Amino acid sequence: MKHSFRLKKSQIKTVFFEKLDIKSVSIENKSDVENAITNILVFNDLDSYLNPIDCSYNFINTSVSFQLELNPERDKKDFFKTIKKFTEFIEDTTENKKAN
């Protein structure tokens, strides 16, 4: 099972700054996208459930896209719960940024 995401680079940077307390993150290619998403998954204890795949970075509009895939050894019922947790973590951080 897979779920696709498209985010602005600034959203990822906000998550790193606000939630992970990492002041600087470089996202310039697909490997950087994969590493950034993996770090967010690890922080949320989701790395044993989900893996980032098909990562890409568009330098023209500074967006990132990726899919999160459920690990094969995990039950399908875990997929929706973990995707929701990941999505809420990203949205909560970027919503707070807009409110300030």
C-alpha positions in Angstrom: 0.0 0.0 0.0 1.2 3.5 -0.9 0.2 7.1 -0.3 1.5 10.0 -2.4 2.5 13.4 -1.0 3.5 16.7 -2.6 4.8 19.4 -0.3 6.7 22.6 -0.6 10.3 22.5 0.5 9.5 25.2 3.0 7.0 22.9 4.7 9.7 20.3 5.3 12.1 23.0 6.6 9.4 24.3 9.0 8.9 20.7 10.3 12.6 20.4 11.0 12.8 23.8 12.7 9.6 23.7 14.7 9.4 20.0 15.7 12.8 18.4 15.3 14.7 21.5 16.6 17.1 21.2 13.6 17.9 24.7 12.4 19.2 23.9 8.9 18.2 21.3 6.4 19.4 21.0 2.8 17.0 19.6 0.2 18.5 19.8 -3.3 17.8 16.4 -4.8 15.8 13.1 -4.4 18.3 11.7 -1.9 17.9 14.7 0.4 14.1 14.3 0.2 14.3 10.6 1.1 16.7 11.4 4.1 14.4 14.3 5.3 11.3 12.1 5.2 13.1 9.2 6.9 14.1 11.5 9.7 10.5 12.6 10.2 9.4 9.0 10.2 12.1 8.1 12.8 11.1 11.1 15.0 7.5 9.8 15.0 8.4 6.2 15.5 6.9 5.4 12.1 10.0 4.1 10.4 9.2 0.5 11.2 5.8 0.9 9.4 6.5 3.2 6.4 9.3 3.7 3.9 9.7 6.7 1.6 9.9 5.7 -2.1 9.8 7.5 -5.5 11.2 10.7 -3.9 11.8 13.7 -6.1 12.7 17.4 -5.8 11.5 20.1 -8.3 13.9 23.0 -8.1 11.8 25.2 -10.3 8.8 25.4 -7.9 10.8 24.1 -4.8 8.4 21.2 -4.2 9.1 17.7 -3.0 7.1 14.6 -3.8 7.3 11.1 -2.5 5.2 8.1 -1.6 5.1 6.4 1.7 4.8 2.6 1.4 3.7 0.2 4.1 6.5 -2.3 5.1 5.5 -5.8 3.9 5.7 -7.3 7.4 3.1 -4.8 8.7 -0.7 -5.3 8.7 -2.7 -3.3 6.3 -4.8 -1.8 9.1 -1.6 -0.1 10.3 -1.3 1.8 7.1 -4.1 4.3 7.5 -3.3 4.9 11.2 0.4 5.7 10.4 -0.4 7.8 7.3 -2.8 9.8 9.4 -0.2 10.3 12.1 2.4 11.4 9.5 -0.1 13.8 7.8 -1.3 15.3 11.0 2.3 15.9 12.2 3.1 17.8 8.9 -0.2 19.7 8.9 0.0 20.6 12.5 3.4 22.1 12.1 2.6 24.1 9.0 -0.8 25.3 10.3 1.0 26.6 13.5 3.5 28.5 11.3 0.6 30.1 9.3 -1.2 31.1 12.5 1.9 32.9 13.9 
